[in-house]
Amino acid sequence: LEGLAPLIRKELLDAFARHSLKRVGEKGEKFDPNRHQAIAQIPSSAPANHIAEVMQHGFQLGDRTLRAAIVAVSAGQSEQSATPPSGDGVDIKI
């Protein structure tokens, strides 16, 4: 819908709303495998298991998913941006 002219997009979204058709897959929304198709898990500032990026929005009619949203899911913050552990600075991984 992003490629449409603003007036056409508004008319189309109004028609969707009149028939209870909802767009799903917004950035920051909690991931739901019934409504979203995850194609990647990426580190981001979004909480873990929330949508970090939207590749394609989906649509839902009532409680039925017509097209799943294609998304990348957040794995939480990356190790570089996370707070370093307290202690002597030695990081031992087993």
NORFENDA-V661446 format. One record per residue. RES is the residue in one letter. OMEGA is omega in whole degrees, -180 to 180 (none if undefined). Layout:
# NORFENDA-V661446
res: (RES,RES)
omega: (OMEGA,OMEGA)
This chain:
# NORFENDA-V661446
res: (L,E,G,L,A,P,L,I,R,K,E,L,L,D,A,F,A,R,H,S,L,K,R,V,G,E,K,G,E,K,F,D,P,N,R,H,Q,A,I,A,Q,I,P,S,S,A,P,A,N,H,I,A,E,V,M,Q,H,G,F,Q,L,G,D,R,T,L,R,A,A,I,V,A,V,S,A,G,Q,S,E,Q,S,A,T,P,P,S,G,D,G,V,D,I,K,I)
omega: (-177,-178,-178,174,-176,-179,179,179,180,180,180,178,176,177,177,-178,179,-178,177,176,-177,174,-180,177,178,179,-180,179,178,-179,177,-177,177,-178,-176,173,-179,177,179,172,-173,173,178,179,177,177,179,180,172,-178,179,180,178,178,-180,178,176,180,-178,178,-173,177,-178,179,178,176,179,176,179,-170,168,-175,180,174,-174,-179,178,-179,-179,-177,180,178,180,-180,177,-179,-175,177,179,-179,-179,178,-179,none)
